[in-house]
Amino acid sequence: MASFVLVHGAWHGAWCWERVIPSMQAAGHEVVAIDLPAHGADRSAPWSATLRSYSECIVSAARGLSQKPFVVGHSMGGIAITDAAGSQPEAFAGLVYLCAFIPRMGDSLLKLGRQDPNSRVARSLLPGLAGLRIRTGRAQSVFYNTCSAGDAAWAIGRLEPDPVRPMLARLDREAPVELPRACIVCTEDRAISFDYQCEMAARGCIRRVITMKTDHSPFLSAPRELADRLGEMAK
């Protein structure tokens, strides 16, 4: 079976994968979900977080597994896994972009986000000393629109400010073209629109694209299906 490193997106932490991991482990996969610096259980100062520190965290997790893992990046995590694979491609079996930004050289999260006119994220932001926040009253509409009300409330209560420096960092290294890549695009996504996900996949020359009829958070709205899809990709 395969090994996986699961990388969360902005405002989230390793907690968002809690309902996916048991199904993946039951199928025999080795799985670890990580907290990027200044997210979840990682108490690094927000101003100390950088794209490089994200990459180092991902590579460290990959090196700790029994075999080269597939690294799954959700949303902002797509930029982090690309940078990590650019730094040490030999550490990974492949990259999987889940409702994610798929960057090219010179791209930043800020740049890519501005290119999606149908995203609801920009008008839901609140600045703060610890980083950017998502307005609580808009979070369900943006991230969890096909989740149950209870699941959405569970997740919204765990969202935290996201550090700004990694959002501004421009990608200056890429994984070699030989490293396998795939993506999962979600039709009901309001954070990164479906059309924009498909556009990024096409210009990134990603040959394997799987579609799910979910929102931006399939780890909550369709965790078993997501686990199955990731297992299929590993094959």
Helices and strands as residue ranges (DSSP letters): E 3-7, G 14-17, H 21-26, E 30-34, G 46-48, H 51-63, E 70-74, H 77-87, G 89-91, E 94-98, H 109-114, G 122-124, E 125-128, E 131-134, H 136-143, H 149-156, H 165-168, E 181-186, H 194-203, E 208-212, H 218-221, H 223-234
